[in-house]
Amino acid sequence: MKILLVDDEQGIRKVLGITLADAGYEVHTAEDGRKASRMIHELRPDIVLTDIRMPGMDGLELLKFIKTGTPDIEVIMITGHGDLRLAIESLKMDAVDFITKPINNDILEIALKRARDRIDNRNKIRRYTLNLEGLVKQKTKKLEASEKRYVQLFDETPAYITIQDREFNIIESNNRFKEEFSDTPGLCCYQAYKKQKEPCAGCPVKKTFEDGKSHLAEMDVTLADGRNRHFLVQTSAVADPDGEIRHVMEMSTDVTYIHDLQDHLAALGLHISSISHGIKGLLTGLDGGDYLISKGIQNQDTEMVEDGWEIVKEKITMVRKMVLDILFHSKNRELEPVQEDIFDFIQEITTTLDPKMKKHKIVLDLETPGPGTLILMDKVVLMPAFLAILENAIDACAGVKERRNPKIRIQVKTFDRLMAFKIRDNGVGLERAYKKEIFSLFFSDKGKKGTGLGLFIAKRAVKQHRGTIEVDSEPEKFTEFTITLPL
């Protein structure tokens, strides 16, 4: 198969081109969307692999151009972690799949296989359609000779086949459709598939009546027994001997297992990402312990060395526990809450991040209860959430180049069997639009420096503890997170 690889980074084109060529593809490259658009009609690639973000014509514009003129070309989008919304938008525009940078060869192969399967399915359905159209023509000319063969093929095919008129009435259907949906005469397709009273938006049958071309669509349907399934639908015009389109044949294939597999893979990826982010927080804690040990040795302060070593030992224990969770639990980890002294908890977090705050000359203002105030929590889960918020606060303060006296304030107050944590910085702040998206998966305003996982995982950790997390901010002034947890 021919692949057109479109990316403005020469290194990616070169390395990915070698990988694709080794896999047996005929590889062509373009450094931007405009050049790729000029190559499409002459080259006629089977698959286009394109970056979303490019100067000039970006990946979404190129996708729209391809699907408008050559819809049979399958398009795979290459995205960064922060481009999840654009990637989802590309799927709505009929991209076959998307992969994230850095590109994993196994994930790339899964996306390519899905593109190949789509092409194969389309070719198979087209062949089936052509065969059935031929049978319909034969029936018109030699009804008695061909009727038995046509009916047998029509009824025994494993797909769901219907013949519909311009009002979407099902005038004929095969046995598989009748068994799973209905054999009620005069039933409309949207009544059978969706149990609704109006035609579906983007109906492929309607499009075929309008332009006479075959159309492909994916949709969720409900069987007669109430089960929900995911269908790949292909349509074809059925013309009379004069060439007028009076009916459309619709052939549907159940691809639920593929759809479910994609959901499972996405959930698995999110679970692994959450664990990885938790380990990142623990590594930050190890850095803090290392700092205390090094400083204590330098100052010959035995007490400081012991404090640092206690932090290191605790983090090693937490890492070991997290690794055991990965080995023995394939599902989300259940909380194991114990009573924690909030004074010690805050001191551990701030000690961990102290080296980074000193590096940027950030003043830390603490307003917390003294020793003895307890709260029920799973520190392994909750610690990375607080570290993520504070690391963002440090980055926000460091991002202001001209303002003096960078400051982070942590306030802890108890009321009505609740404990409220307020973490406020006087850094760069957030734009209004970002405040709605900040807890979304893979959202980041740090560009390539951010994964978009920290605050998403923080919100999930707080929610696991039956708490709430909110953010308030003004650009160039402040950002304040409020976490409220039950005692």
C-alpha positions as CSV (number, residue, x, y, z in Angstrom):
1,M,0.0,0.0,0.0
2,K,1.0,3.6,-0.6
3,I,1.4,5.9,2.4
4,L,1.8,9.7,2.3
5,L,3.6,10.9,5.5
6,V,3.0,14.5,6.3
7,D,5.0,16.3,9.0
8,D,6.9,19.6,9.3
9,E,9.7,17.9,11.3
10,Q,12.3,16.4,9.0
11,G,13.5,14.0,11.7
12,I,10.1,12.5,12.2
13,R,9.6,12.1,8.4
14,K,13.0,10.4,8.1
15,V,12.7,8.0,11.1
16,L,9.0,7.2,10.6
17,G,9.6,6.8,6.9
18,I,12.2,4.2,7.5
19,T,9.9,2.3,9.9
20,L,7.1,2.3,7.4
21,A,9.3,1.2,4.5
22,D,10.7,-1.6,6.6
23,A,7.1,-2.7,7.2
24,G,6.5,-3.0,3.5
25,Y,4.8,0.2,2.6
26,E,5.6,2.4,-0.4
27,V,6.4,5.7,1.5
28,H,6.0,9.2,0.1
29,T,6.6,12.4,2.2
30,A,5.5,16.0,2.4
31,E,6.7,18.7,4.8
32,D,3.3,20.5,5.0
33,G,-0.4,20.2,4.3
34,R,-0.3,22.3,1.1
35,K,2.3,20.2,-0.6
36,A,0.4,17.1,0.5
37,S,-2.8,18.4,-0.9
38,R,-1.1,18.8,-4.3
39,M,0.2,15.3,-4.2
40,I,-3.1,13.6,-3.3
41,H,-4.7,13.3,-6.7
42,E,-1.6,12.3,-8.6
43,L,-0.2,9.9,-6.0
44,R,-3.6,8.4,-4.9
45,P,-2.2,7.0,-1.6
46,D,-4.1,4.4,0.3
47,I,-3.3,5.9,3.7
48,V,-2.2,9.4,4.8
49,L,-0.3,9.8,8.1
50,T,-0.4,13.5,9.1
51,D,0.6,15.7,12.0
52,I,-2.3,17.8,13.4
53,R,-0.2,20.9,14.1
54,M,1.6,22.3,11.1
55,P,2.2,25.8,9.7
56,G,0.0,26.8,6.8
57,M,-2.5,24.1,6.1
58,D,-2.7,22.1,9.4
59,G,-3.7,18.4,9.7
60,L,-7.5,19.1,10.2
61,E,-7.6,21.2,7.0
62,L,-5.8,18.5,5.1
63,L,-8.2,15.9,6.5
64,K,-11.2,17.9,5.4
65,F,-9.6,18.4,1.9
66,I,-9.0,14.6,1.5
67,K,-12.4,13.5,2.7
68,T,-14.1,16.1,0.5
69,G,-12.5,14.9,-2.8
70,T,-11.2,11.4,-2.0
71,P,-13.1,10.0,0.9
72,D,-11.8,6.4,0.4
73,I,-8.3,7.5,1.5
74,E,-7.9,6.6,5.1
75,V,-6.2,9.2,7.4
76,I,-4.4,8.7,10.6
77,M,-3.6,11.8,12.8
78,I,-0.4,12.3,14.7
79,T,-1.0,14.4,17.9
80,G,0.7,15.7,20.9
81,H,-0.8,15.0,24.4
82,G,-2.4,18.4,24.6
83,D,-4.2,17.9,21.3
84,L,-6.8,15.4,22.5
85,R,-9.7,17.7,21.6
86,L,-8.4,18.2,18.0
87,A,-7.8,14.4,17.7
88,I,-11.5,13.7,18.7
89,E,-12.6,16.4,16.2
90,S,-10.6,14.6,13.5
91,L,-12.5,11.3,14.3
92,K,-15.7,13.2,13.8
93,M,-14.3,14.2,10.4
94,D,-13.8,10.5,9.5
95,A,-10.2,10.1,10.4
96,V,-9.7,6.3,11.0
97,D,-7.5,6.8,14.2
98,F,-5.0,9.0,15.9
99,I,-1.6,8.3,17.6
100,T,0.3,10.4,20.0
101,K,3.9,11.6,20.1
102,P,6.4,10.1,20.8
103,I,5.2,7.4,18.4
104,N,5.0,3.8,19.8
105,N,5.6,1.3,17.0
106,D,3.0,-1.1,18.4
107,I,0.3,1.6,18.6
108,L,1.3,2.7,15.1
109,E,0.8,-0.8,13.8
110,I,-2.7,-1.0,15.5
111,A,-3.7,2.2,13.8
112,L,-2.4,1.1,10.4
113,K,-4.1,-2.3,10.7
114,R,-7.4,-0.5,11.4
115,A,-6.9,1.6,8.3
116,R,-6.1,-1.6,6.3
117,D,-9.1,-3.4,7.7
118,R,-11.3,-0.4,6.8
119,I,-10.0,-0.5,3.2
120,D,-10.4,-4.3,3.1
121,N,-14.0,-4.1,4.5
122,R,-14.9,-1.3,2.0
123,N,-13.5,-3.4,-0.9
124,K,-15.4,-6.5,0.3
125,I,-18.6,-4.6,0.8
126,R,-18.2,-3.0,-2.6
127,R,-17.7,-6.4,-4.2
128,Y,-20.7,-7.7,-2.3
129,T,-22.7,-4.7,-3.4
130,L,-21.7,-5.1,-7.1
131,N,-22.6,-8.8,-6.9
132,L,-26.0,-8.0,-5.4
133,E,-26.6,-5.2,-8.0
134,G,-25.8,-7.8,-10.7
135,L,-28.3,-10.2,-9.2
136,V,-31.0,-7.5,-9.1
137,K,-30.4,-6.7,-12.8
138,Q,-30.6,-10.4,-13.6
139,K,-33.8,-10.7,-11.7
140,T,-35.2,-7.9,-13.8
141,K,-34.3,-9.6,-17.1
142,K,-34.6,-13.3,-16.1
143,L,-36.7,-13.3,-13.0
144,E,-37.5,-17.0,-12.9
145,A,-33.9,-18.2,-13.5
146,S,-32.2,-15.9,-11.0
147,E,-34.7,-15.6,-8.1
148,K,-33.6,-18.6,-6.1
149,R,-29.9,-17.8,-6.2
150,Y,-30.5,-14.1,-5.3
151,V,-32.8,-14.9,-2.4
152,Q,-30.3,-17.4,-1.0
153,L,-27.4,-15.0,-1.2
154,F,-29.5,-12.2,0.2
155,D,-30.8,-14.2,3.1
156,E,-27.7,-16.1,4.1
157,T,-25.1,-13.3,4.2
158,P,-23.8,-12.7,7.7
159,A,-24.3,-8.9,7.3
160,Y,-27.6,-7.0,7.9
161,I,-29.1,-6.0,4.5
162,T,-32.1,-3.9,3.8
163,I,-33.6,-2.3,0.6
164,Q,-35.1,1.1,1.3
165,D,-37.2,3.6,-0.6
166,R,-36.9,7.4,-0.5
167,E,-39.1,7.6,2.6
168,F,-36.6,5.2,4.4
169,N,-39.2,2.5,4.4
170,I,-37.7,-1.0,4.5
171,I,-39.2,-2.8,1.5
172,E,-37.0,-5.9,1.8
173,S,-34.6,-7.3,4.4
174,N,-32.5,-10.5,4.8
175,N,-33.0,-13.1,7.5
176,R,-30.3,-11.7,9.8
177,F,-32.0,-8.3,9.9
178,K,-35.4,-9.8,10.6
179,E,-34.1,-12.0,13.4
180,E,-32.2,-9.2,15.2
181,F,-34.5,-6.3,14.5
182,S,-38.0,-6.8,13.1
183,D,-39.9,-8.1,10.1
184,T,-42.7,-5.6,10.5
185,P,-43.8,-4.4,7.0
186,G,-43.3,-0.7,6.2
187,L,-40.9,-0.2,9.1
188,C,-38.4,2.7,8.7
189,C,-34.7,2.1,9.2
190,Y,-34.4,4.8,11.9
191,Q,-37.3,3.1,13.8
192,A,-35.6,-0.2,13.6
193,Y,-32.1,1.0,14.4
194,K,-32.7,3.9,16.8
195,K,-36.3,3.5,18.0
196,Q,-36.8,7.2,17.0
197,K,-39.3,9.1,15.0
198,E,-37.1,11.0,12.6
199,P,-34.2,10.1,10.2
200,C,-30.7,10.1,11.7
201,A,-28.4,13.0,11.2
202,G,-25.9,12.3,8.4
203,C,-27.9,9.4,7.1
204,P,-25.9,7.5,4.5
205,V,-29.1,6.3,2.7
206,K,-30.2,9.9,2.2
207,K,-26.7,10.8,0.8
208,T,-26.8,7.9,-1.7
209,F,-30.3,9.0,-2.9
210,E,-28.9,12.5,-3.4
211,D,-25.6,11.7,-5.3
212,G,-25.9,8.1,-6.3
213,K,-22.6,7.2,-4.6
214,S,-21.8,4.7,-2.0
215,H,-21.4,6.1,1.6
216,L,-19.9,4.7,4.7
217,A,-20.9,5.5,8.3
218,E,-20.6,4.1,11.9
219,M,-23.5,4.2,14.3
220,D,-24.8,2.8,17.6
221,V,-28.0,0.8,17.2
222,T,-30.4,-1.1,19.5
223,L,-31.5,-4.6,18.7
224,A,-35.0,-5.9,19.3
225,D,-33.9,-7.5,22.6
226,G,-32.5,-4.2,23.9
227,R,-28.8,-4.9,23.4
228,N,-26.7,-2.0,22.1
229,R,-24.3,-2.7,19.2
230,H,-21.9,-0.6,17.1
231,F,-22.4,-1.0,13.3
232,L,-20.3,-0.2,10.2
233,V,-22.9,0.8,7.5
234,Q,-22.3,0.9,3.7
235,T,-24.9,2.0,1.2
236,S,-25.3,1.5,-2.6
237,A,-27.8,2.9,-5.1
238,V,-30.1,0.4,-6.8
239,A,-31.2,1.8,-10.2
240,D,-34.0,0.6,-12.5
241,P,-33.3,-0.3,-16.1
242,D,-33.6,3.4,-17.1
243,G,-30.9,4.4,-14.6
244,E,-33.2,6.1,-12.1
245,I,-32.4,5.5,-8.4
246,R,-35.5,4.2,-6.8
247,H,-34.0,2.2,-3.9
248,V,-30.9,2.1,-1.8
249,M,-29.4,-1.0,-0.4
250,E,-27.9,-0.7,3.1
251,M,-25.4,-3.4,4.3
252,S,-24.4,-3.2,8.0
253,T,-21.7,-5.2,9.8
254,D,-21.5,-5.6,13.6
255,V,-18.1,-4.2,14.7
256,T,-18.9,-3.8,18.4
257,Y,-15.9,-5.9,19.5
258,I,-13.5,-3.6,17.7
259,H,-15.2,-0.5,19.3
260,D,-15.0,-2.1,22.8
261,L,-11.4,-3.1,22.3
262,Q,-10.5,0.6,21.6
263,D,-12.3,1.7,24.8
264,H,-10.4,-1.0,26.8
265,L,-7.1,0.1,25.3
266,A,-7.9,3.8,26.2
267,A,-8.8,2.8,29.8
268,L,-5.6,0.8,30.1
269,G,-3.5,3.7,28.8
270,L,-5.2,6.1,31.3
271,H,-4.6,3.6,34.2
272,I,-0.9,3.3,33.3
273,S,-0.6,7.1,32.9
274,S,-2.2,7.6,36.4
275,I,0.3,5.2,38.0
276,S,3.2,6.8,36.2
277,H,2.2,10.2,37.4
278,G,1.9,8.9,41.0
279,I,5.5,7.5,40.7
280,K,6.6,10.9,39.4
281,G,5.3,12.5,42.6
282,L,7.2,9.9,44.7
283,L,10.4,10.6,42.8
284,T,9.9,14.3,43.6
285,G,9.7,13.3,47.2
286,L,13.0,11.3,46.9
287,D,14.6,14.4,45.4
288,G,13.5,16.3,48.6
289,G,15.0,13.6,50.9
290,D,18.2,13.6,48.9
291,Y,18.4,17.4,49.3
292,L,18.1,17.1,53.1
293,I,20.7,14.4,53.3
294,S,23.2,16.3,51.1
295,K,22.6,19.5,53.0
296,G,23.0,17.8,56.3
297,I,26.2,16.1,55.3
298,Q,27.5,19.5,54.0
299,N,26.6,21.2,57.3
300,Q,27.5,18.2,59.5
301,D,23.9,18.3,60.7
302,T,23.0,14.7,61.8
303,E,19.4,15.6,62.5
304,M,18.9,17.0,59.0
305,V,20.5,13.8,57.5
306,E,18.1,11.6,59.6
307,D,15.1,13.6,58.5
308,G,16.1,13.3,54.9
309,W,16.7,9.6,55.2
310,E,13.3,9.1,56.9
311,I,11.7,10.7,53.8
312,V,13.7,8.5,51.5
313,K,12.7,5.3,53.3
314,E,9.1,6.3,53.3
315,K,9.1,7.1,49.6
316,I,10.8,3.8,48.9
317,T,8.1,2.0,50.8
318,M,5.4,3.9,48.9
319,V,7.1,3.0,45.6
320,R,7.2,-0.6,46.6
321,K,3.5,-0.6,47.5
322,M,2.6,1.1,44.2
323,V,4.6,-1.5,42.2
324,L,2.8,-4.3,44.1
325,D,-0.5,-2.6,43.2
326,I,0.5,-2.7,39.6
327,L,1.4,-6.4,39.8
328,F,-1.6,-7.6,41.7
329,H,-4.5,-5.3,40.7
330,S,-5.6,-4.9,37.1
331,K,-8.5,-2.6,38.2
332,N,-8.4,0.8,39.9
333,R,-6.6,0.7,43.2
334,E,-8.9,0.7,46.3
335,L,-8.2,3.4,48.9
336,E,-6.5,2.3,52.1
337,P,-7.1,5.4,54.3
338,V,-5.4,5.9,57.7
339,Q,-5.3,8.8,60.2
340,E,-2.6,11.3,59.1
341,D,-1.4,14.3,61.1
342,I,-2.1,17.2,58.7
343,F,0.9,19.2,60.1
344,D,3.3,16.4,59.2
345,F,1.6,15.9,55.8
346,I,2.0,19.6,54.8
347,Q,5.6,19.6,56.2
348,E,6.5,16.6,54.1
349,I,5.1,18.1,50.9
350,T,6.8,21.5,51.4
351,T,10.1,19.8,52.4
352,T,9.9,17.8,49.2
353,L,9.5,20.9,47.0
354,D,11.8,23.2,49.1
355,P,14.8,22.8,46.7
356,K,12.7,23.8,43.7
357,M,11.2,26.8,45.5
358,K,14.6,28.0,46.7
359,K,15.9,27.7,43.1
360,H,13.3,30.2,42.0
361,K,13.5,32.3,45.2
362,I,9.8,31.7,46.0
363,V,8.6,32.6,49.5
364,L,6.3,30.1,51.2
365,D,3.6,31.3,53.5
366,L,2.0,28.6,55.7
367,E,-1.2,29.0,57.8
368,T,-1.9,25.5,59.1
369,P,-3.0,23.8,62.3
370,G,-0.3,22.7,64.7
371,P,0.6,19.0,65.3
372,G,-2.3,16.8,66.4
373,T,-5.0,17.6,63.8
374,L,-5.8,14.3,62.1
375,I,-7.6,13.5,58.8
376,L,-8.4,10.1,57.2
377,M,-6.6,9.8,53.9
378,D,-4.7,7.4,51.6
379,K,-1.4,9.3,51.4
380,V,-0.1,7.2,48.4
381,V,-3.1,8.5,46.4
382,L,-3.4,12.0,47.7
383,M,0.2,13.1,48.0
384,P,0.7,13.2,44.1
385,A,-2.4,15.4,43.8
386,F,-0.9,18.1,46.2
387,L,2.5,17.8,44.6
388,A,1.0,18.3,41.1
389,I,-0.8,21.5,42.3
390,L,2.2,22.9,44.1
391,E,4.6,22.1,41.2
392,N,2.2,24.0,38.9
393,A,2.2,26.9,41.4
394,I,6.0,26.9,41.3
395,D,6.1,26.9,37.5
396,A,3.5,29.7,37.4
397,C,5.7,31.8,39.7
398,A,8.8,31.0,37.7
399,G,7.0,31.9,34.5
400,V,6.8,35.6,35.6
401,K,10.1,37.1,34.6
402,E,9.8,40.7,35.8
403,R,7.6,40.6,38.9
404,R,9.5,40.5,42.2
405,N,8.7,38.6,45.4
406,P,7.1,35.3,44.0
407,K,5.0,33.8,46.7
408,I,3.0,30.7,47.4
409,R,0.5,30.6,50.3
410,I,-1.0,27.4,51.8
411,Q,-3.9,27.7,54.2
412,V,-5.6,24.8,56.0
413,K,-8.8,25.3,58.0
414,T,-11.4,22.9,59.5
415,F,-15.2,23.5,59.6
416,D,-18.3,21.2,59.8
417,R,-16.3,18.0,59.8
418,L,-14.4,19.2,56.7
419,M,-10.9,20.4,56.0
420,A,-10.2,23.0,53.4
421,F,-6.8,23.5,51.7
422,K,-6.2,26.7,49.8
423,I,-3.0,26.8,47.6
424,R,-2.5,30.3,46.1
425,D,0.3,31.6,44.0
426,N,1.0,35.1,42.5
427,G,2.2,33.7,39.2
428,V,1.1,34.0,35.6
429,G,-2.6,33.1,36.3
430,L,-5.0,31.4,33.9
431,E,-7.1,32.7,31.0
432,R,-10.8,32.4,31.5
433,A,-11.1,29.7,28.8
434,Y,-8.5,27.5,30.5
435,K,-10.3,27.4,33.9
436,K,-13.0,25.2,32.3
437,E,-10.6,22.8,30.8
438,I,-7.8,22.6,33.4
439,F,-9.0,19.3,34.9
440,S,-9.6,17.7,31.5
441,L,-7.5,14.7,30.5
442,F,-4.3,15.7,28.5
443,F,-5.1,19.4,28.8
444,S,-2.0,21.5,29.4
445,D,-1.1,25.2,29.0
446,K,2.6,24.4,29.2
447,G,3.0,23.3,25.6
448,K,5.4,20.3,25.2
449,K,6.6,20.7,28.9
450,G,3.2,19.4,30.3
451,T,1.6,16.0,30.0
452,G,-1.9,17.2,30.8
453,L,-2.2,14.4,33.4
454,G,-1.4,16.1,36.8
455,L,-4.6,18.0,37.5
456,F,-6.8,15.3,35.9
457,I,-5.2,12.8,38.3
458,A,-5.4,15.3,41.2
459,K,-9.2,15.7,40.7
460,R,-9.7,12.0,40.5
461,A,-7.7,11.4,43.7
462,V,-9.7,14.1,45.6
463,K,-13.0,12.6,44.2
464,Q,-11.9,9.2,45.5
465,H,-11.7,10.8,48.9
466,R,-15.2,12.1,48.5
467,G,-13.9,15.7,48.3
468,T,-14.1,18.6,45.9
469,I,-11.5,20.6,44.0
470,E,-12.0,24.1,42.5
471,V,-9.9,26.7,40.9
472,D,-10.0,30.5,40.7
473,S,-7.6,32.7,38.8
474,E,-6.9,36.0,37.1
475,P,-4.3,36.4,34.3
476,E,-1.0,37.9,35.5
477,K,-2.3,38.1,39.1
478,F,-3.0,34.8,40.9
479,T,-4.2,31.2,40.8
480,E,-5.9,29.6,43.8
481,F,-6.9,25.9,44.2
482,T,-9.3,24.9,47.0
483,I,-9.5,21.3,48.0
484,T,-12.1,20.3,50.5
485,L,-12.0,16.8,52.2
486,P,-14.1,15.2,54.9
487,L,-12.2,14.7,58.1
